[in-house]
Amino acid sequence: MQALNAWKRERRGQAPVVEGTGQRFRCNVISAVTNPRTLRFMVSRKNFTPPVFLEFLKHLLCDLPRKVLLIADRHPVHTAAAVKQ
């Protein structure tokens, strides 16, 4: 809506200017796809650390009745000693 209001205020032939608030944030998303094609994901504003990855795994396993085949890349968090335990 803010961009639309800026467009109406500008003169014809000039590009609209939308002022930003300067507030930036970051988030990390981790996801998994289950066998029956269900997407599970977690959004976190924390850095991606072994405790965050373990929290995701805990939530992933809480309602799955069967064993899980986990495929992960070689991100340092995935190969951390805390995760291997």
C-alpha positions in Angstrom: 0.0 0.0 0.0 2.9 2.3 0.7 4.2 1.9 -2.8 0.8 2.6 -4.3 0.5 5.9 -2.3 4.0 7.0 -3.5 3.0 6.3 -7.1 -0.1 8.5 -6.8 1.9 11.4 -5.3 4.6 11.5 -7.9 4.2 13.5 -11.1 3.5 11.7 -14.3 6.7 10.5 -16.0 8.7 10.4 -12.8 9.6 7.2 -10.9 7.9 6.8 -7.5 10.2 7.1 -4.5 9.3 4.9 -1.5 11.2 5.8 1.6 12.4 2.8 3.7 12.3 2.5 7.4 15.9 1.3 7.8 14.8 -1.5 10.0 16.4 -4.7 8.8 16.2 -8.1 10.3 17.4 -11.5 9.3 15.9 -15.0 9.7 17.0 -18.5 9.0 14.8 -21.2 7.6 15.4 -24.9 7.9 13.1 -27.4 6.2 12.5 -31.0 5.6 10.2 -33.0 3.3 8.6 -36.1 4.7 7.8 -39.3 2.7 4.1 -38.4 2.2 5.2 -35.1 0.7 4.6 -33.0 3.8 6.8 -29.9 4.2 8.1 -29.3 7.7 10.0 -26.1 8.4 11.2 -23.8 11.2 12.0 -20.1 11.0 14.5 -18.7 13.5 15.9 -15.3 14.1 18.9 -16.9 15.9 22.1 -17.9 14.2 22.2 -21.4 12.8 24.0 -23.3 15.5 24.0 -26.9 16.6 21.4 -26.3 19.4 19.1 -24.7 16.8 19.5 -27.7 14.5 18.9 -30.1 17.3 15.7 -28.2 18.2 14.5 -28.6 14.6 15.3 -32.3 14.7 13.5 -32.7 18.0 10.3 -31.0 16.6 10.7 -33.1 13.4 10.8 -36.4 15.3 8.0 -35.6 17.9 5.1 -36.8 15.8 6.7 -39.2 13.3 6.0 -42.8 14.2 8.8 -44.3 12.0 12.5 -44.0 11.6 13.8 -41.1 9.7 16.5 -41.0 6.9 18.3 -37.8 7.4 20.2 -36.4 4.4 22.3 -33.3 5.1 25.1 -31.4 3.4 28.4 -30.8 5.0 27.5 -27.6 6.8 29.6 -27.2 9.9 26.5 -27.3 12.1 25.5 -30.7 10.6 28.9 -32.2 11.3 29.3 -30.7 14.8 30.1 -33.1 17.7 26.8 -32.2 19.6 24.8 -33.2 16.5 26.7 -36.5 15.9 25.7 -37.7 19.4 
